[in-house]
Amino acid sequence: MIYEKLEHIFESFINYCILAIEFVGVCVLLFAVAKGVISFIRHKKQLRLELAEGIALALEFKMGSELLRTVVVREMSELLILGAVILLRAALSFLIHWEIKNEKKYEKEN
């Protein structure tokens, strides 16, 4: 009985942590997009770089929440889906970081 209560408390705590981390990721993404729109209106040259960095940071938070979600997964099918989501987000993060590197290189040349 105590084991079930502790398990329920732990699972609830992890779920609240996941929600908090995902909320931070969404806030970072919304802030980056708003900043990108302002940069677009002002015709800033670093628009792509700033937007890519914001998206990359938001993705890092989202991946962190997905990794934390692996703690409470119960079934193999859930774990496989979660693994696929993590792989997709990792690939996106890699591509965005590659884009940031190329954009910084391009800005140094110009």
ABEGO torsion letter per residue (X at the ends): XAAAAAAAAAAAAAAAAAAAAAAAAAAAAAAAAAAAAAAAAAGBAAAAAAAAAAAAAAAAAAAAAAAAAAAABABAAAAAAAAAAAAAAAAAAAAAAAAAAAAAAAAAAX
